[in-house]
């Protein structure tokens, strides 16, 4: 669950950074570093949700780019733990 939280935070922060860069100075260095970071965090979040639970709604939410990881973390926080 810690991996999912970290990946979700990095995913959202990197998207915010990329959008801010796009709307302001559009520096290529930020784009070339931020893009792969965002993509990697997105994939880690999707895989971490898949591994963490069987809740179909959380799995679908994880596929939403940018905020999907955060939505899945919030949903998983509401589901009671098994066992």
N, C-alpha and C positions, 0 to 999 in steps of 0.2 A: 504494500500500500504506500510505503514511503517513496518508492520509485515512481509510482503513478502521480503522487502529489508533486514531486520535483519536476517530472516531465510536463505535467499540466501547467505549472508555473512558468517554466522556461518556454513552453509553446506560446502561451499568452503574451509573455513579455517580449519575446522575439518578434511576434506579429506586430505588437504595438511599436516596437523599434523600427521595423521595416516600413510600416505605414507612415510613421513620423518622418522617416528619411525620405520617403516618396513624396510627401507633401511639402517638404522644406528644401533641403539642399541636394538631395539625390546623389549622395556620395557612393561611388562604385565599391569602395572598400566595405562599407557597411552592408551593402547588398550582397556582395560576394561571400561575406562571412555570415551574415544573418540568415540568408536563405537556407543553406545547409543545416545550420543550427535549428532553425524552425522545422524543417522537414524531418530531421532526426528526432526531435522532441515529439513531433506529431506521431511518428511511427512507434516510438517507445510507449507513448500514452495509449495508443490503440492496442498494442500487444499486451501492455500491463493490465488493461481492463479485461481483455480476453482471458488472461491468465488468472486474474483475481476473482472473477465471479461468473455465475451462470445467468445473471440478470440480462435479459435481452435488451431492455430499454437502455441500460447503461452502455451496453456494447454499441448500440446504434448511436447514442449520444457521443461516444468517443470519436466517431467518424466525422463530426462537424469540425472543420478546420478552425483553428484559433481558440475557440472556447470549449470544444468538445471534451477535452480532458478535465477541465474544471467542472463542467456539468456532470460528468461521470463520477468525479470525486464526491460531489455534493449528493448525488443519488446513492452512491455506495455507502455514504455516511448514514443514510436513513434506513438502510436495510439491516435488520438484526443479524448478528453473526451466528453461524451455525455451530452446533456442537459443544 
